[in-house]
């Protein structure tokens, strides 16, 4: 049976002040009515029904997750007591789903990405699901790069980027993984035509990923064993706490994918993907007026263009501004030149370092 | 005896959203602790004591005026039931002060200007007060222009701008008044060397200005007669309302000064004057950090320069911004490029025109 595992851990400090420690990015709506995590579940419609959608999230985010996803059964929300990066979260969910269904196939998706072509996304997942039935296969979704982005990891594969645009998506062997590159390297990757963005979306059978974890991360394998044999173990807070405390803090890429030579496949995809990494990305995805302004809330613009306003209750008036991002919240206001969008995370660091934690 | 008449009528829509209809510019503090109207009274220290300071202000502003100027006796606050521009306000105060003291000399000052050199300001006023003792003399203070400003009226005088910098200020005859000029004309005025800015500051005996009003504005003279003979008439609401209702809506320049040929004198002054006409002027007057930022409130700046933040209760964070003006209030937020400071009054017009009067 096919299941979805949604990874909803992130903090999203690049969306301060709208995202907070207590309200990370997946809970925000970007342009539309629905939030990113709601869109992530909606997007699976026709492929994985909500009763087979599982969400791994921090204990403190359980309430908001439950509120936003009423269609996902309560028992499908798996609480992480400690943030330990993606490998423990994935091993935890895989062990639990294996206990429920030893024949389970998992579609693993971040909770806070955007996809604009859902039908194409499904075609890509279909190809990945099919490939994942090969014993031991670990399948990732690779995004055809649109520019030499330095903020993503890349993977080189035995195919070409043009394959992402073929009518029927296909899986190809992955040759190598590459960490976030510098600009020159990123340009080489894009020019080479056989590098894709590593988007953190995976498809595998529960037994395949658990076997790989056992091979490459024996410590993690040991920590997560209890959930493999007992479907009720995830409900025991002490057991879950022990498991996460005993787990290394490591990403699934570094823990498994980069090591599982010969087992790793990629389906190249081109379906309007964005990881919505900062306010600039939100602007790109937003509807704009003729002057290129994207606004929400009660906003008045005079002689202003390419501005982006995420309003709150108050009236916001911009006069003579260009390329400004304004994010208004009850206790904090951010005014940002869009080119500096990546620096917002520095603000959060500054707040922490200066005893202003109440704003984080 | 010497009295001060402070004209505190203005609306100051160019300071929206900090100034409102219910809270005009004179009640704001610019940079310092004290508000503009408080500074105006403080600045008279050593020349006119608070018990001889009179304030003409709108009925709706009486409470705030009383709150900000506790040292000014209650009975010195003269309420204007209707805004009728400067001529009626001045004639009203002059008539009342004549009833109190037929020998009164009045220093008439706007409530919302800034002066940085108070000692020089006093020297200029001293010269004007002396000149005002000549029977019928109407004396104005003219500001040595620093640039071809198109937002002010000018006056041409029988002297040179250099006279403003003489050790002992002197009065000169005024030759002509000029309305707000276009830029080319303003440049000619400044180049000519015998034009001054008309700053709306006057010194005259009560009988001199009342005689001039009688000569050039008989209607206004008739309207304000009751206050000339009865010091208690200003307390009678109906009498005051009738007087203002019967008064023309006209400035003292247009009503009297431009007509009183041969009676008008000017003392040229250079004492760091500003009428603080818009947010740009406030920035110019504010203390700045090394990056040219002027901030009040809880503000964090990253990679930002020449920004101006008038904060409120909330945290305000600017990242990568230059030359931005941010004015935060409880119900409205303004973000302005400083070069567009003059356009703020258009925002107020827009609010009126669009049924958003609650924000005005």
Interface residues (C-beta under 8 A of the other chain):
Chain A: X17 X300 X302 X303 X314 X315 X316 X317 X318 X319 X320 X321 X322 X324 X326 X328 X330 X331 X332 X333 X334 X335 X336 X337 X339 X340 X343 X344 X346 X347 X350 X351 X356 X359
Chain B: X17 X300 X302 X303 X314 X315 X316 X317 X318 X319 X320 X321 X322 X324 X326 X328 X330 X331 X332 X333 X334 X335 X336 X337 X339 X340 X343 X344 X346 X347 X350 X351 X356 X359
